[in-house]
Amino acid sequence: MSSAAARGGTAPWAQAHHHLLQEFEFFLVVDFEATCEKEKRIYPQEIIEFPSVLVDGATGRIESAFRRYVRPKYHPVLTPFCRDLTGIRQEDVDGGVDLGEALWLHDRWLQAATAGARKGGSLAVVTWGDWDCRTMLESECLFKGISKPSYFDRWVNLRVPFQSVLGGGGRATLQEAVRAAGLQWEGRLHCGLDDARNTARLLVEIMRRGARIAITGSLAPPPIQHKEEEEEQPHTSLCGGAVGACFCYCGVASRGGVVAMAGPMQGRCYWGCGNWTPTMGAVCPYFLWSN
């Protein structure tokens, strides 16, 4: 049964294109803001604004919105560049919650917002690009040992259907894409909630133009290797000879390290991006505890 039939209504674009009814009952649009500095990377980078907008897949209506400011642990004082870029004040993050609590509060909000949906109704996370789910949320949760809901493990990169429907280069910014779709930008650029709302509006416009929205990215585990293949691959070692995974997502040998910062994880060994440098940090979000 389609989501439109289940909810007793039909989206305006679906009335003329019945075969384009969406697979998902809801779309969850997210756009994280994170600690940052001008022209260099902060390591580890941490989420400081956790916004989410829920869109009804049948009607295209924004049903609800969520936002929590998140208190960074490793770089608790925001840089002037970060404050100016995002509009987030130091007092916003000082009064925020940690990432684990933000995820819990978000899940409770989502359950309440979809309480009237049909049982087993499907949901897809939507982002502009792959950074939010593949890189930022995944790497921070791995680094801090935080569990996250499984719906964040696959997502729709809205760039893909945008290019299919409206064309243009793959490097268009969100603001450029919104304007290319004939929409006016609303709110402040790089305010996470405003960015998520504009992404949601762009999503609805793309659906109105006949696009069927499908999953484009996921955190599916790497394929299982045969023993013979594993033996042929080089390994490096650290922490008393503990052997780590061969390659990070960049395709180069992973780099080992030891957590030096005081806390419950101090002294633990890990494997991370092989392209990590002190000035630029990690290129990819690969992370694995080795003990």
Secondary structure, DSSP 8 states (H G I E B T S, - for coil): --HHHHTT---HHHHH-GGG--S-SEEEEE--EE--BTTB--SS--EEEEEEEEEETTT--EEEEEEEEB--SSS-S--HHHHHHH---HHHHHT-B-HHHHHHHHHHHHHHHTTTS-TT--EEEEESSSIIIIIIIHHHHHHHT----GGGGEEEETHHHHHHHH---TT--HHHHHHHTT----S-TT-HHHHHHHHHHHHHHHHHTT------EE--------HHHHHHS---EETTTEE--SB-TTSSB-EEEE--SSSTTTT-EEEE-TT-BTTTB-SS--EEE--
